[in-house]
Amino acid sequence: MLRESGMLELTELRHGLRVQAFSHVGRVRIADLSVTVLPKLSASSMLRLLRYAYGYRRLSLISEAVHQVEVCGFEDLLVRQLNDEARELLSRGLQRAYVGRNERLASPRGRIDISQLALEGGRVTATLPCRHFPRIEDTLLNRVLSAGLQLAAAATESIELRRECRRLASLIEEQVSPVRLNSFVMNQVERKMNRLTSAYGPAMSIIRLLLEAQGVTLEGETQSHRLPGFLFDMNAFFQALMLRFLRDNLPGCGVRDEQSLKGMMRYQPDFNPRKRKSPTPRPDYIVMQGKSLRAILDAKYRDLWATSLPRDMLYQLVVYAMSHRQQPESAIIYPTADPQAREARIEVKDPVSGNRIGQVSLRPVHLGRLEQLVTASTAEARRQREQYASRLAFGAK
């Protein structure tokens, strides 16, 4: 069941246990066994790229001498960042909103509820029914922030971080009502975000990541079991990182994420007995220049310089390429730490005539180089970022 989750594979051997990780990092506990999967990047590099990908503020940079990811675990990067965001929000003052209340007040405020007064039949009391709108801190954003800090305290194994999470939560929970975190509540938060609440964006994003990365759910025949721990999907992180990098550094182009290639495939009306929806390919990114489609890209957290391209990925990329009639090409972007990695190209040919009908490209992203580019603020670094983004989107000339 762990293998089917796509996160970990445990194989019992004659003389031990073999553990294979896929695209998740973090820690999970299975009975008395604790499995920790570390990212290939250092803690400080990983935090810089996380902050860039998700738009987190650089509030207090950690040093590896103080905070070792090898000891504390990858989840502590997010917990520490959440603590920084919460401290910043508290120093600014928590968001307040006008909330409607119906109360009986000795000193009337707002609007006297005449209809309620009439229903009471002229009963003499020292209070009047009022409808008023006090400006209070008991808002959904503050409730989720408080619950998110409690969630972070449970996720980390660092005593220092756990203590700080609970201290910050205690400063908020006296003013707000409790809330149970789930996907429905987080979707409500997302719909309520606007320019007035943009300061809460990074904290809400971290809380969603912590919520979605809680352990592994194993689905059995009769019931499901949840293993304690924290596993972070590096595929989702890499897609978010590349989306922001391409959007920021392709002047004159627009980058859309998970755009459906509508109309490419459809069931014939007379031959769809189950009335199923037509399959719709959905690449990670498409690059538009005006109304013209320039590139179709996929991003996968898999070092394709060190390992071969899986067949299912290749077939998917060929489908994307065939959808682009004017220029039947597609590309996959992948991370690597090898400075020798270069772009590779696969020609797609007609099996009968042998004519070239398309092309699939494999383009490496050197994460160390990317970190240097996104953290530099000079004009030369900006020019190099644009060149690098163009090479990733359109290939080497």
N, C-alpha and C positions, 0 to 999 in steps of 0.2 A: 504493500500500500504506500510506503514511503517513496518507492520508485515511481509509482503512478502520479504522485503529487508533483513530480518534476523538480523537486528541490534537493533531495538527497537519495543516495542508494547505499544501503548497508548490505554487505555480503559476508556471510559467516564462512570462514575458511577453516581448514584443519588446525592451523596454528594461530588463529587470531581472527580479526574482523577487518574487512576492507571497507573504507568509506570513500565514496565518490560524490563530489559536489558538482552542481551544474551551474546555474546562473544566480544563485542566492548566497549571501554572506550573512553571518551572524552566529547565533548560538541556539541550540535546541537540546532539550534534555529528554532522554529515553530511559526511564527507570533510573538506574544508578549511573548511566553513561551520559556524559556531557560532550557534545560535539560542537566545536567552534570552527567556523569557516571564515578566514581572513581575506580581505580584499588584497589585490596585488599591489595597490598603491599604499604609500605610507599614510598614517592618520592625518597629518597636516595637509598633504596633497588631496586626499579624499575629501576633507572638509572644505577646501577651497573650491573644488569642482562641484560639490553639493551646493554650496552657497551660490555659485554662479548659475547652476542649472535651475534651481528653484527660486532664485531671487532673494535668498536670505541675507540679512545684514551682517557686515563684518564688525561685530561688537567687541568681542574679546578673543583674539586668536589664541588657540591652544598651542602649547609646545610639546613635542614628543617626550621631553624630559619630565614634564609634569603629568602628562596623560598618555600612557602607553596603550594603544589599541590592542596590542598582543595580550595585555593583562586584563583590561576592562571590557573589551568587546566592541564591535562596530556600532552597536546600538547606542553606545555612550556618546558618539559624535552627534547624533540627533538629539539626545537628551540634553547635552550641554548647550547645543544651539537653542533648544526650546527654552531652557532656563534664561539664556541671554535675551531672547525675544520677550519673555514674560517680564523680566526686570525692566526692559526698555518701556514696555506698555505701562507698567506700574509707575515708573518715573514720570511718564507723560500724563498719567491719570486715566483710569479705565473709562471706556466708552459709556456714556449715559444715553438713555432714550426715554421718550415720553410714553408711558404705559397707562392705558385707560383702566380706571378702577371705579367700582360702585361701592360707596361706603356711607355710613351714617356718621356725620361729623357735627360736633358741638360748635365749631367755627366753620361755617360753610365755605367751601372752595369749589371752583369750577362752576358747574351748572346744577341748580337744584332740580331734582327729578320730580317734576310736578305729577306725572302719571303715577309714580309710586306713592306719592303723598296722598293722592286721591283714593288709591286702593286701600290705604290705611284708614279711611273713613274719618279723618279729622282727629285721630288719636294724638293727645298732647304728650310730647316727649321733649327732652332737652337736646335732641339731635335732629338733623334734617338729612334725608337721603340726597346724596350728591354724586354727580358724575364728574370726576376730575382726572387730570393727567399729570401725575408727578413725574419728574425727571429722575430716574433711578438707574443704578448699575446692574440690576437684575435682568440682563439681556441674554439672548441666546449665545452670543459670542463670548461673554464672560463666563457663562455656565460651562461652555465647551472648553474654554481655557483652563478653568479650575479642574474639570474632570480629566483633561489632557495631561495636566501636571501630575495628577494621581496615577494615571496610566503610565506615564514616564517613570515615576518612582517604582512601579512594579516591574518595569522592563529592565531597569539597570541593576547591575550587581555591584556598582560602586557605592559605598556607604556615603561618601561625600556628595555625590550627585543625588542620591535618594533623599538625603537630609535637605538639600537645597530645594528639590522639587516640592517636598512637603511644606517647607517654610513658605515658599511662594504661594502654594495652594491655600495655605491658612490665611494669607493676607486677602484672598479673594472670596473664599467660601462663606465668610460671614455676611457678605452683601448679596450673595446669589443663591438661587435654588439649585439643588442637585439635578443632574441629568445623566442618563445612561447613554454612553457613546455607542453609536452604530452607524451603518452606512446611510440610513435615512436621515439621521440628525446631521451628518456631515454634508449631505446634499442640501439640506435646508440652509446650512451655514453658507454654502457656496452661492445659493440663490440670493442671500441677503448681503453679499459683499458688494460694496460700491466705493466711490472715491472717498466717502467720509469714513469708511472702515478699512481702508487699504492697509493701514498699519498692522492690522490683525492677520493679513494674508499669509506671511511667512509662518507664524505660529500655527494657524489652522492647517497649513500644508504639512507641517511636521507632525501634528497630531493625527492627521489622516494617514500618513506613512506609518506611524507607530501602530495605529489601529489595524491597518491592513497587513502588517508584518508580524502579527502575534502568532508565533508558533506554527504548527502544521496540523491541519485537520485531516484525520484519517477516516474515510467513509467505509464502514463495514457493511455486512449484509443486513444487520438489524439496527445498528446504531453507529453514531460517529464519535470519534475520540479526538480530543485536542491535546497535542503535546505542548508542554510549556516551553517558552523560549521566544526568540526573535529572529526572523529570517527576512532579509531585505532583498527585493528583486532588483538585481543589477541591470537586467534588461530594461526595465521601466526607467531606471535612473539614466542609463546611457541614451535612451531615446529622448528623454527630457533635455539632457545635456546637448545633444546634437541639434535638437529642434531650436533651442535658444541660440546656439552658435551660428547656425545657418541663417536664422531670421535677423540676427544682429549684423551679419557681415556679408550679406549678398545685396548690395545696393541696387535698386531698380527692380528687384525680384520679390515676389511674395512666396512664402513657404507655408503650405497647409499640411497639417498633420492628420493622418488616418482619413484621407479623402477617398470616398468610394469611387471606383471606376464604373459608373452607372452605364447600363446598356451594353456592356461588353459581352455578357452571357445572359441568356434567358431561356426558360422552358418554352417549347412550342405550345401554344394554347391547347391544341388537340392532343398533345402527348404529355400531359401533366396530371395523371390520374389522382395524385395525392394533394393537388393544389398547393404545392410548395412554392416558397419564394425563390426567385432566381438567385443563383450564387453571385455575389458581388465582391470582386477582389478589392482589397483595401490596403494599399502600401502605406508605410509609415509616413512618408513625406512625398508631396509633389511640389516642384518648383515652377512657378508661373512668372512670366514676364509680360505684363499686360494681360491679354487674353490668350497668349501663346504658351503651351506646355513645353517647358525646357528640359525637365528631368524627372524621373521616377526613382525614388530611393527607398531602401529598407535599411534599418539599423539593427544589428544583432550583437549582443555581448558575448562574442565567441571569437577567439583569436584564430582567424582563418589563415594566418601566415604559418602558424604552428600546426594547425590541424586542417584536414581537407573540408571542402564545402559539402555539407550533406545534400543528398539528392532532393529531398523535399524542398530545401531552400532554393536549390538550382531551378527546379521546375516552377516554383512560385515566381522567381525572377524572370524566367522565360515568358511566363504569362503576362507579367507587367510590361516586358519589352514589346510583346506583340500588340499590346493595347495602344502603343504609341506609333501610329502608322507613319507619320512624317519622318520620325527618327526612332526606329525600333531598338531602343537601348534601355537598360535599367542597370542599377548598381546597388551593391550592398556595402554599407559602411561598418567597419568592425574595429574594436580597440586592440592595440598591441603595445608591447613594451620593447620590441626588437627594433633598433634603429635601422636595420637593413631591410625592413619590410617595404615593398613597393607595390604599386597597383598591378593587378593581374586582370587579363581580359579573356573571356571565353566567347568564341564565335559560334553562333547558331546557324546551321546550314540546312538547306533543303536536302533530305536524304536521297532524293532521286537525281536532281540536277547538280547538287553540290554547290549551288549558289548561296552566298551569304544572305541570310534573312533577318539577322538580329545580332545583338551583342549583350553580354552580361559582364559587368566589371566588379572587381573586388578591390575596395579602396581602404587602406589601413589608416587609422587615426592613432598617432603617437600621443598617448595621454600625457606624458611628461612635457612634450612640446606644447600641447594644447593648454596645459596648466600655465606655462610661461606666457603664452599669448593672452589668455583671458585675465591674467593678474597684472599685466603691464598696461600703462596708461599713456604711453608716448605716441606721437604721430607715426613713427616708424612701426611700432607694434600694431597700430590700427591698419596700416597698409599691409603688413604681413598677415594679419587675421583675414582680411578680405581676399588675399591671394590663396590662403590655405582653404578658406570656405569655398572659393571658386573651384579649386582642385578637387575637393571632396564632392561637390555637386555636379561638376561637368567633366571631371577627369583631367589628367595631365595632358598637356599639348604635345 
